Amino acid sequence: DQARLQEAEMDPDEDAGEQEIARGLASWYGQKFHGRRTASGERFDMNDLTAAHPNLPFGTRLTVHNPRNGRSVTVRVNDRGPHTGRRIIDLSRAAAKAIGLVGVGTGTVVLLRA
């Protein structure tokens, strides 16, 4: 099934000790919000490795894994969102670029507690 396929694509040594939180659709945000205040009160910097999550505490570090290409990035939650559809996380442009989502806009990811 799809979940097993995604698990098989992950390198078990790469994510050793990390706890899976969720799997689902990620998107990213950038220039339009650059410099604006986030829900945590800090200014959004699209070049930082940050993310918006609906309810994880600010400061939580997550590893975001793209099972399609095997790339991962560690981000810090500093905002609330996503505010649309069935997405589970919004990434900064830099984080999305690191895992290959900038060109496609959205993609399925696995969230792990870093």
N, C-alpha and C positions, 0 to 999 in steps of 0.2 A: 504493500500500500504506500501512499504518498509519504506518510510520516516516517516509515522505515527507510524509504529511499533518501529522504533528507538526512536522516541520522547516518546512513551509510556514507554519505558524501562528506560528512564532517570528520576531521582527523581527531581521533579520541585523545591523543597526546596533547594536541593543541589546546583543548578546552578542559584538561584535567583539573578537577577541583571547582569548576564553575557549575552553578546550578541553573538549569533551564527554567526560565520564567514564562516564556510564551513564544508562539510561532504565529506569524501573520504578515500582513502587508505594511510596508514602511514607505514613507514619502520623505521629501526634504523641503526645506525652506531656506531662502537666501537673501538676495539683494533687497527685496521689498521690505523685509523686517530688520535688516542690518542697522544697528545702532539704537533700535527701539528697546524699551524695557521689557524684560521677560516677566513671567509670573513670580519668579523668585526675587525680582527687583534689580537684577544685574542687567547690563546692556547686552543684547544679542550681538554676537560676532560670528558671522557666517564662516569665518576661517578657523574658529575653535572647534574642537571635537565635543560637541554638546548635543542634547536631544530634548524633545518635549515628550512627556509621558503623562497619561491622564491622572495617575495617582501614586506613583512611586515617590518617596521623599526626595526633595531637592538635595543634590549632592551624591545621590546613588550612582555608582559606577556600573555600567553595563557593557558587556561585550556583545556587539551586534554582528552576527554571522550571516553572510550571504551564501546559502547552499548552492546557488546556481554556479558561482565561480570560485567558491572556497575561501573568499577573502573575509577578514574580520577587522573590526575597529573597536576600541574601547572609548566610550563616551560618558559624559557626566550629565545627569538630568538637571536642567536648570529652568525648565519651562513646562507649561501645561499644554496638552494637545495629544493627538490630533483632534481637530474639531469637525472633521468631515468623515462620513462613510464608515467603513469597516477597518480603517487603519489602526495599527497598534502603537506606532511611534512615528514621530517626525524628527528627522535628523538635520543637523546643520549641513550646509553645502559641503564643507570639508569632510565631514563624516560620510556623507553620501558618496562623495568622490572616492574616498578610500576603499569603499566596497563595491564601486562600479554602478551606482544608481543614478548618477547625475544625468546621463544621456537618456536613460529609459524613464526616469521620473519616479517610478515606484517599483517595488519588488518584494518578494517574499523573504523574510528574515527570521532568524532564530535569536531570541534575546536570552542572554545568560548573565547571571550575577557575577561580576568580575571580582 
